[in-house]
Amino acid sequence: MSAEDQAALDAAQAEFNSLTEQHESAEELPDEVDARFGELEAEIERLEAKRQAYDPADIARCGPLSSSTMTALSASSAAL
């Protein structure tokens, strides 16, 4: 994950936590707050997926995957 993506993830998580604290006793959230929670959740999920997509440690250990490698892996899995 790039430093820019990590900073964006940290900011989104911080805002999510802040909103949670501000509205933890509310029985019902205002529409704009509820919408912002949804936006933050989507952004956090998107950034977390980038983190898990290609871990540099895995690439260093195993090498990069190419589309032909993935096709071969898919074909061998389908044969099982």
C-alpha positions in Angstrom: 0.0 0.0 0.0 1.4 3.4 -0.9 2.0 6.0 1.7 -0.8 8.1 0.1 -3.3 5.2 0.4 -2.2 4.5 4.0 -2.8 8.2 4.9 -6.2 8.1 3.2 -7.1 4.9 5.1 -5.9 6.4 8.4 -8.0 9.6 7.8 -11.1 7.6 6.9 -10.8 5.4 10.0 -10.2 8.4 12.2 -13.3 10.2 10.8 -15.4 7.0 11.2 -14.3 6.6 14.8 -15.0 10.3 15.5 -18.5 10.1 14.1 -19.1 6.9 16.0 -18.1 8.6 19.3 -20.2 11.7 18.5 -23.4 9.7 17.7 -23.0 6.6 19.9 -26.0 7.5 22.1 -28.2 8.6 19.2 -31.2 6.3 18.6 -31.4 7.4 15.0 -28.7 9.1 12.8 -29.4 12.1 10.7 -29.5 11.3 7.0 -26.3 13.1 6.2 -24.4 11.3 9.0 -25.8 8.0 7.9 -24.7 8.7 4.4 -21.3 9.7 5.5 -20.9 6.5 7.4 -21.7 4.6 4.2 -19.1 6.6 2.3 -16.5 6.0 4.9 -17.2 2.3 5.1 -16.9 2.0 1.3 -13.6 4.0 1.3 -12.2 1.9 4.1 -13.1 -1.4 2.3 -11.7 -0.1 -1.0 -8.4 0.8 0.6 -8.2 -2.4 2.7 -8.7 -4.4 -0.5 -5.7 -2.6 -2.1 -3.6 -3.6 1.0 -4.6 -7.2 0.6 -4.5 -7.4 -3.2 -0.7 -7.7 -3.7 1.3 -7.8 -0.5 4.9 -6.8 -1.5 6.2 -9.5 0.8 4.3 -12.2 -1.1 5.5 -10.9 -4.4 9.1 -10.8 -3.2 8.8 -14.4 -2.0 6.7 -15.9 -4.8 7.3 -13.5 -7.7 4.5 -11.6 -9.6 1.5 -13.4 -11.0 0.9 -13.0 -14.7 -2.4 -13.6 -16.4 -1.1 -16.8 -18.0 -0.2 -18.1 -14.5 -3.7 -17.2 -13.3 -5.3 -18.9 -16.3 -3.2 -22.1 -15.7 -4.2 -22.0 -12.0 -7.9 -21.6 -12.9 -7.8 -24.4 -15.4 -6.1 -26.8 -13.0 -8.6 -25.9 -10.2 -11.5 -26.5 -12.6 -10.1 -29.9 -13.4 -10.4 -30.9 -9.8 
